[in-house]
């Protein structure tokens, strides 16, 4: 759906983005991950022409964005930023309605879509008449997302959308974002410097450094097979914890001891992360992985052994 080809942005004193290329499939979430100054936000802004590239091109559904009027392109792409970008002198209702009004939606359609978004994002209707500075940080972020989604854009660009939130609120909203059906139906490019956020929300992750993409791949590929020295440094001392986050007990099935489960063992879905499985095991001592013919019993020692075997043999 999105094809970025040899994109660069050069300024008189430095190069912000240096020959970046990638594609994003329809309904895929690609995360641009990196430290401050790595070029990820500049790359994001060149996609919807908030910044014009020095060289290279961006195509959306086969159409070069340079052939489109910038403000019309922006209306077809949802955009969420760290500080939400809400107009402080507009009410919540007015903020959400900005793009639908530009698209000449009638009042009833705008009202219905607004209420639909409030329900979806678990926001009370009473905030419709409030102004942004009267909301909590979490509420402002949800309203910012509602405004970006209001006109049903097929593409959503998100620039550090949770960066201004406290860790607890950030974790809660990250969970909500991951479970939103409407977001799963969008093509999303998300910028973050938070590794865990990237692993939780991204189908694929592009690690950027010094304006270049150092590695691009799935969360498992990135964590289990870091292919560049910068990626290894970026993962740093979190590497083991990140492996426990991306590896699931379903991944380990072939390496688990063939021990029949007991009826009292708790069933864990195959997509349960190793981190969560170990948390269950500290409370119960054993869990079970359901199978077609019989369930497999999982104990801590067997899980660790299976994990080490999987990591050694993993190939992508």
Buried (B, 14 or more C-beta within 10 A) or exposed (E): BBBBBEBBBBEEEEBBBBBBEBBBEEBBBBBBBBEEBBBBBBBBBBBBBBBEBBEBBBBBEEEEBEEBEEEEBBBBBBBBBBBBBBEEEBBBBBBBBBBBEEBEBEEEEBBEBBEBBBEBBEBEEEBBEBBBEEBEBBBBBBBBBBBBBBBBBBBBBBBBBBBBBEEEBBBBBBEBBEEBEBBEEBBBBBBBBBBBBBBBBBBBBBBBBBBBBBBBBBBBBBBBBBBBEBBEEBBEEEBEEBBBBBBBBEBBBEBBEEBEBEEEBEEBEEEBBBBBBBEBBEEEEBBBBEEEEEBBBBBBEBBEBBBEBBBEEBEE
